[in-house]
């Protein structure tokens, strides 16, 4: 059973571990902490699977749009529907807060993530050339109307 709940400081160690193992340039522990303690635009959720934190997702509520900042699932828990549940939570939150849409950037070569977003109704809306600092890889901009 996958349960989604708001992220709190007590989840930070586990979330940071998932972050470090998921991204080539992970956010710092302090950055994640600041997101949930200082950034009033930020809204983060964790996914628990059998009471273990299996993933997390976050977004910024900017005026009337949501910008998805992070979605990550622990490697050993991928392909179990956890990413889908996290995205569904972000969509639910956006609808509850009367946002007009959601946007995100995804690596051009990350086909698995792109499939996940497409299944949730996101569409490719543009390209950011050289967006990722580590590889200079392009990012697809994806958008979902609400």
N, C-alpha and C positions, 0 to 999 in steps of 0.2 A: 504494500500500500504506500502510495506517495502522498505525503502531506506537504502543503505549501503554507508558509507562515512568514510574517515580517522578519527581516534580519535584525538582530540586536548585537550588542557588543559580545555577548556570550558565544555567539557563532563565529566570531572573527578569526580565531585561530584555524578552525576547520575550513572556512571560506578562503583564507589566505593560502592554505595548502593546496586547495583546488586551483586557485588562481595561478600559483607558481608552477603547477604541473600541467596547466592547460595552455599557457601562452608563452611565446618566445621572449616577449617583453612584458612581463606581468606588472600589474599595479603594485605599488609598495604597500606594506602593512598599514603605514600611516595614511596613505591615500584612501584605502578602503575604510579605515576608521573615520577619517574626516567626512567621507561620503555619508555615513550613517549618523554622525554626531554634529556636523557643522553645516552641511549642504542642505539648505531647506528645499531645494528643488529635487533632491535625490530620494528615490524610493526603491528599496532593495528587499528581495524575498529569498528565502532558502527553501530547498526541497529536502524533505527527510524521507528516507526509504528505510523502513524497519528501524526507526529512531536514530539513524545515522545521516548526517548531512551529506547529501549526494550531489548537490549542485546549488547554484545561486544565479540570480539575475537582478539587474538593476536598470533604472531609467531615470532621466531627468524630466520633470514636468516644466516645460518652458512655454510660457504664455498659454497657448491652447494646443500644444503638440507634445508628444513624448519622444524623447531621444533615448533609445536603448543603448546603454553604455557597455554592459557586460552580460554575457550568458556563458556559464561554464558548468560542465558536469564532470565529476570525478571519472577518470579514465575507465576504471573497473565497473562503473555504473552506466556507461553509455549504451545507447540502443535499447533502453528499457522504458522509453516514453517520458523521461524526466525533463529533458529539454522542452518537449512539447508542453508539458504541464506548466513549466516556468513561463513560457511565452504566453500561454493561455491566461496565466495570472496577470501578466503585464497588460494584455489586451483588456481583461476584465477591469483592472485598475484604471486604465485609460478611459474606458467607457463610463465607469462610475464617476470619473472626474471631468466628463464632458470634453475630452480631447477630440480634435478633428482627425488625428492620425498619429501614426508612429513611424519613426525613421531609425535607421541603423546603417553602419558600415560593416562590410564583411570582406575578408580577403578574397581577391579575384579567383584564387585557386582553391578556396575552401568549398568544394562542391557539396559536402555533407551538410554544412550549415546552411548553404543556399537552398538546398532541398527542403530543409526544415522550415525555413522562412516562407518559401513559396507555398508549402502546404498550409500555412497559416494565413495566406492571402496577401503576403508582401509581393511587390512587383519591383523590378529593377527600374530605378529612376535616374541613374547617372553613374558617373565614374569619377573617382578621385585619383589622379595620376600620382604614383610614388607616395601614397598615403602612409604606408607602414615604414617607420624609421629604420627598423632592423634590416629589411630586405629591399626597401624601396618598391615593394609590390603595390600594385594598384588595389583600390577598394571599390567594390560596387556599393552604390548608395541604394538602399531599398526602402520602400515606402508602403504603408498600409493605410488606406482610408478607413475611417471609422464612421 
